[in-house]
Amino acid sequence: MIPTPDLAGLGLFVLAALVLLLTPGPAVLYIVARSIDQGRRAGLVSMLGVHAGTLVHIAAAAAGFSALLAASATAFSAVRYLDALPRTRAQVDGGKESRAFAHAALRL
């Protein structure tokens, strides 16, 4: 038999769920910021990107990728390092661009 929560516990759960549903998360803030800064089209593209990423995440979880990462420290580390590569490259490239900008500004 499945235990059922009492009425007070259920009410507290519903209240907490509503608060979490009404609180904007980072994806919503990102989409709103892009919309305000770059217009409606950029906001719609951002929304599509967020939803596409969510669908990929759901598909990977449904395929068992989450269980694989939880069971294997090696697989988890590999994904973690692969995830860090684009950010590391952006830092290196960003540093080159800022140095080039500084040199160009000094020549003026």
C-alpha positions as CSV (number, residue, x, y, z in Angstrom):
1,M,0.0,0.0,0.0
2,I,1.3,3.5,-0.9
3,P,1.5,5.8,2.1
4,T,-0.4,9.1,1.6
5,P,0.7,12.4,3.1
6,D,-1.5,14.2,5.6
7,L,-3.3,17.3,4.5
8,A,-0.8,19.7,6.2
9,G,2.2,18.0,4.5
10,L,0.5,18.1,1.2
11,G,-0.4,21.7,1.5
12,L,3.2,22.6,2.4
13,F,4.4,20.6,-0.6
14,V,2.0,22.4,-2.9
15,L,3.1,25.8,-1.5
16,A,6.8,25.0,-2.0
17,A,6.2,23.8,-5.5
18,L,4.3,27.0,-6.4
19,V,7.1,29.2,-5.0
20,L,9.7,27.2,-7.1
21,L,7.6,27.4,-10.2
22,L,7.1,31.2,-9.9
23,T,10.8,31.9,-9.2
24,P,12.7,32.6,-12.4
25,G,15.8,30.6,-12.9
26,P,19.0,31.4,-14.7
27,A,17.6,30.3,-18.1
28,V,14.7,32.8,-17.8
29,L,17.0,35.6,-16.7
30,Y,19.3,34.8,-19.6
31,I,16.5,34.9,-22.1
32,V,15.1,38.2,-20.7
33,A,18.5,39.8,-20.6
34,R,19.2,38.8,-24.3
35,S,15.7,40.1,-25.3
36,I,16.2,43.4,-23.6
37,D,19.7,43.9,-24.9
38,Q,19.4,42.5,-28.4
39,G,15.7,42.4,-29.2
40,R,12.9,40.0,-29.7
41,R,14.7,37.8,-32.3
42,A,17.7,37.2,-30.1
43,G,15.4,36.4,-27.2
44,L,13.5,33.8,-29.3
45,V,16.8,32.3,-30.5
46,S,18.0,32.1,-26.9
47,M,14.8,30.4,-25.9
48,L,15.1,27.8,-28.6
49,G,18.7,27.2,-27.6
50,V,17.8,26.7,-23.9
51,H,15.0,24.3,-24.9
52,A,17.2,22.4,-27.4
53,G,19.8,21.9,-24.6
54,T,17.1,20.7,-22.2
55,L,15.9,18.1,-24.8
56,V,19.4,16.9,-25.3
57,H,19.8,16.6,-21.5
58,I,16.5,14.7,-21.2
59,A,17.5,12.3,-24.1
60,A,20.9,11.6,-22.5
61,A,19.3,10.9,-19.2
62,A,16.7,8.6,-20.8
63,A,19.4,6.8,-22.6
64,G,21.2,6.0,-19.4
65,F,24.0,8.5,-19.7
66,S,23.4,9.8,-16.2
67,A,23.6,6.3,-14.7
68,L,26.9,5.8,-16.6
69,L,28.4,9.0,-15.2
70,A,27.2,8.1,-11.7
71,A,28.8,4.7,-11.9
72,S,32.1,5.5,-13.5
73,A,34.5,8.1,-12.1
74,T,36.5,7.9,-15.3
75,A,33.5,8.7,-17.5
76,F,32.5,11.6,-15.2
77,S,36.1,13.0,-15.3
78,A,36.2,12.7,-19.1
79,V,32.9,14.7,-19.5
80,R,34.0,17.2,-17.0
81,Y,37.3,17.9,-18.8
82,L,35.6,18.0,-22.2
83,D,33.1,20.5,-20.8
84,A,36.0,22.7,-19.6
85,L,37.8,22.8,-23.0
86,P,35.6,25.5,-24.7
87,R,35.9,27.7,-21.7
88,T,39.6,27.3,-21.5
89,R,40.0,28.1,-25.2
90,A,37.8,31.2,-24.8
91,Q,40.0,32.4,-22.0
92,V,43.1,31.9,-24.1
93,D,41.6,33.5,-27.2
94,G,40.1,36.3,-25.1
95,G,43.5,37.0,-23.7
96,K,45.0,37.2,-27.2
97,E,42.3,39.5,-28.3
98,S,42.7,41.8,-25.4
99,R,46.5,42.0,-25.8
100,A,46.0,42.7,-29.5
101,F,43.5,45.4,-28.7
102,A,46.0,46.9,-26.1
103,H,48.8,46.9,-28.7
104,A,46.5,48.5,-31.3
105,A,45.4,51.2,-28.8
106,L,49.0,52.0,-28.0
107,R,49.9,52.5,-31.7
108,L,47.2,55.2,-32.0
